[in-house]
């Protein structure tokens, strides 16, 4: 519990046995609930998470958004924090982000990875792709977004009831931010964090995922 608020951490995973142990071991003691969503792993990710006392949900239908929506539906905390299972996001920054979240007075805080302090943490093409997508999202929704693809967020669980979340794939990261931006009852802010090189094999397919993310932005803006 953090300042009388229950905190749930949700972590979607696909074959993250190399990183999930490190992530879970670094989660601070004030976190009340850890939910690991296993999205079809063929390694020991789920078993490692169970051994470390996390609640493991199996989501058989593949998809980044699908995994998150399954995790959110089981969360009981007042505040939800999201992380990746590869230890690229700073688990030790949770208290810093929670304090900033409560101080900002918004319903949704997104952790921005830019400016990138560790060059090896993200390839050049991923950086360029992210900057292009973030710029397009900013123009389409009239709100500057520094990192549209960030997967580390802090938000009030009750904000989910005011969001229209339908994307089951990678663009879910854009969709949840857009919903926070366009819903003035929620409120959106970004806060810088230090992003690190991931542990384990990369899962992103940059050209395919980038194209899907780009087309999603225009479909979302047009309401289709």
QUIJO-V600972 format. One record per pair of residues at least 4 apart in sequence whose C-alpha atoms are under 7 Angstrom apart, sorted by sequence separation. I is the first residue (numbers start at 1). J is the second residue. If there is no record, write none. Layout:
BEGIN
I	J
I	J
END
This chain:
BEGIN
1	5
2	6
16	20
19	23
20	24
21	25
22	26
23	27
41	45
44	48
45	49
46	50
47	51
48	52
49	53
50	54
62	66
63	67
64	68
65	69
66	70
67	71
68	72
69	73
70	74
71	75
84	88
93	97
94	98
95	99
96	100
97	101
98	102
99	103
100	104
101	105
122	126
123	127
124	128
125	129
126	130
127	131
128	132
129	133
130	134
131	135
132	136
133	137
134	138
135	139
136	140
137	141
138	142
159	163
167	171
168	172
171	175
172	176
173	177
174	178
175	179
176	180
177	181
178	182
179	183
183	187
205	209
206	210
207	211
208	212
209	213
210	214
211	215
212	216
213	217
214	218
215	219
216	220
217	221
218	222
219	223
220	224
1	6
2	7
49	54
50	55
84	89
101	106
122	127
138	143
167	172
219	224
1	7
50	56
83	89
138	144
180	186
181	187
49	56
138	145
180	187
181	188
38	46
59	67
101	109
180	188
46	56
165	175
134	145
165	176
134	146
36	49
134	147
134	148
133	148
164	179
163	179
130	147
36	54
38	56
35	54
36	55
37	56
38	57
39	58
40	59
130	149
34	54
35	55
36	56
37	57
38	58
39	59
40	60
34	55
35	56
36	57
37	58
38	59
39	60
37	59
40	62
151	173
8	31
13	36
39	62
150	173
7	31
8	32
9	33
10	34
11	35
12	36
13	37
14	38
149	173
7	32
8	33
9	34
10	35
11	36
12	37
13	38
14	39
20	45
149	174
6	32
7	33
8	34
9	35
10	36
11	37
12	38
13	39
14	40
15	41
17	43
148	174
12	39
14	41
15	42
17	44
21	48
159	186
2	30
15	43
17	45
39	67
1	30
16	45
1	31
15	45
37	67
1	32
114	147
37	71
112	146
113	147
112	147
35	71
112	150
111	150
170	209
111	152
171	212
110	152
111	153
171	213
110	153
109	153
110	154
109	154
171	216
108	154
109	155
108	155
107	155
108	156
107	156
107	159
12	67
12	68
10	71
23	85
89	152
23	87
27	91
20	85
22	87
26	91
19	85
20	86
26	92
8	75
19	86
84	151
8	76
19	87
23	91
83	151
8	77
16	85
82	151
83	152
7	77
16	86
82	152
6	77
7	78
8	79
9	80
10	81
11	82
82	153
6	78
7	79
8	80
9	81
10	82
11	83
12	84
13	85
81	153
82	154
108	180
5	78
6	79
7	80
8	81
9	82
10	83
11	84
12	85
81	154
5	79
11	85
80	154
81	155
121	195
79	154
80	155
121	196
79	155
80	156
121	197
79	156
80	157
117	194
120	197
121	198
78	156
79	157
108	186
112	190
114	192
118	196
78	157
107	186
108	187
109	188
110	189
111	190
112	191
113	192
77	157
106	186
107	187
108	188
109	189
110	190
111	191
112	192
113	193
137	217
106	187
107	188
108	189
109	190
110	191
111	192
112	193
113	194
129	210
133	214
140	221
106	188
111	193
113	195
65	167
66	168
65	168
66	169
64	168
65	169
90	194
63	168
64	169
65	170
90	195
63	169
64	170
89	195
63	170
65	172
88	195
89	196
64	172
88	196
88	197
88	198
87	198
86	198
87	199
86	199
86	200
19	199
18	199
19	200
18	200
16	200
END
